[in-house]
Amino acid sequence: MPKEIDNVLLTAVENDVVPGVVAMAADRDGQVYEGAAGLRSAAESDLITPDTVMRIASMTKMVTTTAALQLMEQGSLDVEAPVDTYRPEFADLQVLEGFDGDTPRLRPPASRATVRNLMTHTTGLGYWIWNSDIDRYEQVTGTPNIMPGTLDAFTAPLVFDPGTRLQYGINLDWLGRVVEAVSGQPLDAYFAENITGPLGMTNTVARMTPEQRANSTPIHVRGEDGEWMATDVDWAQQPEFWGGGHFLYSTPRDFLRLQRMLLRGGELDGNQILAPDTVAAAFTNQIGDLEFPAEMPTAHPELSGPVNLGPGLKWGWGLLLNPVAMPGMRAAWSGSWSGLFNTHFWVDPASGITGAIYSQTLPLADPAAFEMYVNFEVALYASRE
């Protein structure tokens, strides 16, 4: 059956869905599949591999969440405490109600956002990519989004009162700042000492070495002729903050170690990164009656198409949860997340399997690329029957 999985990747490259793709899977005992097809770069001739370095974007959020959960276990971080307990500047944020011409209309929030709200995207913070009000606010005020890596990105307002809805946004960038305040360490150093180092994730880094950059895949977009072309899209290389929502580089083989840790209840190769109860809570609904938005309309179609994941989805600790089994695919209460450049992972504790698929293309949520992801998952589960 691995040949059927290989064919999913090969077909996607042959049909020009992606220039290159890598897929990985493991059970609790170790790796059960790895495959790759296509080129590392549309501008080069070498092949993409499971050790190719990639920008994992929002898959960084699970690492930042792991850091917060470790501090929670140690008793140094109270997830029910207001965010401004740890980052006083959060108290300056107001709620954006609308605009009078090009003047934003702001008001104080009805309640203080908690660390739990940050961890579950329920503070009211948004992303310019999927929230036209935040996009407009940043344009009319000159406030940067997170990409330039400047601290004034943290002055962007909320778009609703904390705890009233779920809006995917810059919450985990704020959470990274909370982790730094509590731990007394820069986020990259905390990760290396407490998460990526103990897990042996040697290619999961804040900044690539020259050797890693030479083995990395660029972000690809379609040119005017419809062909894939490599770009120089990248994170700010000298940022004023480490973006807990996005800043890591990794390889498919490396990140699989984090997935295996989650699948194994917080332990890998004798290193207990999180307590089993904490990991179980990560796969448990942490947002009550709220739901992840069934649809996230795009404000920037060059970066993301509309994200349509369907109704009834919940959020755990760092993971999107499906309360209902997906036939032929992951079981109920599996956890997953993705990165902007079409990287995806899931962890299925009930079935004892975890998988991931990686390309480096824009926009996110391209229908053909998403179909490739689904086809890979279907083929993987069929191979285990």
N, C-alpha and C positions, 0 to 999 in steps of 0.2 A: 504493500500500500504506500510506502514512502514515494514510489514512482508517481502515484496519483497526486501526492502533495507537490513533488517537484514540478509536475506538469502545470499546476496552478501558477507557479512562479514563471516558468518558461513561457506559458501562453500570454501572461500579462506583458512580458517584455516583447514577445513577437508581435503582439497587437498594439505595441507602443503605448500601453497604459502608463508605464513607468520606464525610465532608462535603466534602472537597476533595482533589485529588491532582495532582501534577506529575510528569512523566517526561521524561528527557533521554537522549540517546545521541550518541556521537561515534566517528569513526574516527581514524586517525593524522593525517589532514589537517584535521580540524575537526568541528564539530557536524553531525550528520546528522538529528537529530530533536529537537524539543521540543514538548511538549503539556501542557495543563492542563485540568482540569474541576472545577467546583464552587466552593464558597465558601472565602474565606480564614478566616472564622470563622462558626460556626453562629449566632452572635449578631449578625452584621453582614450586609450585602448585597453587599459588594464581592467580586470574584472572586479566587481564588488564581492566582498567576502564577509563572513560573520565577525571578522576582526577589523572591518572598516570603521573608522571613527565617524560618528554622526552627531548632529545637533538634536538632542532628544526633547528640547523645548518643554512642554508642560508635563512630560513624564518626570521631570525634575520635582514636580509637586509631591510625588509619593516619597521622595527622599527627604524633602523638607518636613513633610508630615511625620515621617519616622523620627526625625530629630525632635520634634515637639512631643511626640508620644514618649520618647525616652526621658525627656525632662519631666513629663507628667508622672511617669513611673517613679522617678527619683524624688518627687514631691516638691520640686523647685518651680514647676509651672502649674498653675491652676487654670484649667480650660474654661471654668465658669467665671473667671475674673474678667473685668472689663479690659479691653486691649490697652486703654490708656494707663492702666496700672503699670504696664511694662514699657509702653511707648507713649509718653505723655502727649506728644504731638498729634496723636490720633484724635484727641478731644477737640482739635481745631476743625475737623471735617464737618461739613454741613451737607444737607440734602438738597440736590438740584431738583427743583420743581418745574422748571421750564425756562423760557427766555422772554424778555421784553425787548424786542428787536434783537440786537446782538449782546444784550446784557443778561447774564445768567441770573435767575431768580432763585435765591438760596434761603434755607431756613434751618434752624437747629434740629437735629434728630430727636425723635420722641423717646429714645432710650439709648443707653450706652452699649455699643457692640462689645461682645465678649470674644475671647480667644476661640471658643467653640464656633461662634459665627464666622470667624476667619477660616477655620478648618473645614467648614461646611458650605462656604460661599453664600452665607446668609447675612452678611453685614450690610449689603446694599452697594458694595463696590462693583464696578463693571469693567469691561474691556472695550476699548474703542473699536475693536474689530466687529463686535456683535451688539453694540449699543450706540445708536445714532446720537443720543443725547450727550453721552460722554465724548463721542467723536466731535460733536459740534462744540462742546465746552472747551475741549483742548484746542480746537482751531481758533475760536474767538478770543481766548485768553492767552494763547501762546504756551499753555501748559503742555509739556512733552508727554507722550506715552512712555512706556517702560523701555522701549528699544534703545534710546540713546544712553541709558544707564545713569541718568542724573537724578539727584535726590528730589528735585521739584516735581517728579512724577507722583510723589506721595502726597501732593496737595490736591489731587483730583477728588471731587466730592462723591458722596453716596448718591444713588438714584432712588432709594426708598428707605424707609425706617428699618433698622436692624431687626432681624428675626421674622420679618413679615413675608418674605419671598426668598427664593433661591435665584441668584444671578451670578453666572460664571464671570469672574473678574480677577483683579489684582490682589485678592485676599492672601494668596500664598507668598507674594512678595512682601506684604506686611508681616506675615507669619515668620518669614525668614529674619526680619528685623527683630521680632519678639524673641526668637531663638538666640540671636546674637546678644540681646540685652540680658537674657536669663543666664546664658552660658558664659558670657564674657569673652567669647571667641568670634572671629569672623566666620561666616557661614561655611566658606570653603574649608577652613581649618577644622571646624566642628565635624563636617562630613567625613574628612579624611581620617580623623582620629576615632570617630565613633561608629561610622557606618561603612563607607566604601573601603577604608583600610581593613577593618576586621573581616569584611566579606571578600577580601581579595579582588576588589574591583579596581585593578591597577590602571585601566584605561578610562575610568570615569573621573573626569577632571574639570576644573574651572576654566583652565586655559590649556590649549594644546601645545605640546612641544613641537619643534620643527618636524620631527619624525612623525608624530601623530598627525600633523597637518598634511604632510605629504601622503598619508594613508587615509585621509578623510574624503568624504564625498561632498561636493558642493550642493547647495540648494538649486534645483532646476525649475525653470518656468518654460512655458511655450513661447517661442519666438513668433514674429509676425508671419513666418512661413508655416507655423504649426509644429515645427520641430522642437525637441527639447534642447535647451541651451543652459549651460552652467552660469551661475551668477556669483557675485561676491557677497551675497546676503550673509550676515553673521551677527553675533552678539557684539556689543561694545567691548573692545579689548582692554580698556582702562576705565571701567565703570566706577561710579561713586558708591555703588551698593551691589551686593551679590543678589540677584533676583531669585528669590526662593521659588518663584513660579516657573523659571525657564532656563537658567544659565548653564546647565551642565552639557558637556560632551560625553558620549559613551559609545560603546560598541554593542551590537546585539548579544554577543557572547558574554560580555561583562554584565549587562543589565539583567540577563537571565538569572544571575546569582541573587539579585534582589528579589526577583519573582519567586525563586526557589525558597528563599528565606521566609517569605510570606506563606507559601504553600506548606512549609514545614513548621508553622506555628512560631516563627520568630527566630529559628535556629538554622545555622548552616555550618557544616564542617566543625562542629563543636563550639561555635561562637553563638551565644544567645544574644541577639541584637534587640529583641523585644520579648516581653513575657507572652506566653500562649494566650492568656486572657485578653491582653491588649490587642493581639492580632485578631482574635475572634471578634472583638468589638469593631475592628476595622471593616469587617464584613457584615456588620449589623447596622440597621437604619439609625442614623444619628440626627435626622431632621424631622422626626415626628410625622405630622400630617402633610408637611410640604413635599413637593416633588421637584425633581430636576425638570427644567423646561422641555416640553415635548419637541419644541422647535426653537432654534436660536437663529433668527434672521440675521443676515450679514449686512454690515455697513461698509465693508471693504471686500467686494467679490474677488479682487486680485489676490487676497490673502486667504479667504475662506468662502466657500459656498454656504448656503443655509445648512445648518446642522439639524437634521431631523432624526432623533433617536427614539421617538415614540413616547407614549404616556406611561405613567406609573413608576418611573425609575426613581430610586432613592440614592442618597449619598451616605457613605460610611465615614471612616477616617482615611481620606486620600483616595477613595475609590468610588466610582459609579457602580451602583448595585442594581441587578435585575431581580426583582422579587419572584418572577415567574421564569420557569425553565424555557430555554430557546430550543425548540425541537431540532435534534440532530447536532446541537451545538452545546454551549455551556449550560450547566445546571443552574437552578435558582440560587440566588444569593452569591453568585460569582461577582468579583470585583474587577474593574477595568479602568483604564484611562488611555489618553492619546496625546500626541504632540502635534503642533501646528504643521509640521512638515511631513505629515502622513506617516507617523509612527504610532503603533497601537500595541497594547499588551492587555492580557487578562489573566486572572488567577481564579481557578475553579476548585475550591476546597472539597466540594462534595464528590466530584469526579476524580480528584487527585491529579489534575493536569493544569499546566500553565503554558501559554503561548504568546508569541509576539511576532509582528511583521513590520518591516522597516523599508520605507523609501525616503527620498529627500526631495520632495516636490511641493510646489504651490500651484493652486490653492488647496487648503484642507477641504475635506468632504467632497472631493471630486467623485462623482458617482461611480466611474469605472474603477478608480483606486479603492473605493470602499467595497465594491463588489469583489475585488481581489482578496481583500481582508476576510470577507464572509466566506468566500470559496476555500480559502486556506483553512479556516476554522472547521468548516464542514468536512473537508478531506482529512484533517487531523483526527477528528472524533470518529470518523468512519474507519480509520486505520486501527482504532483501538477496540473495535467491536469483535 
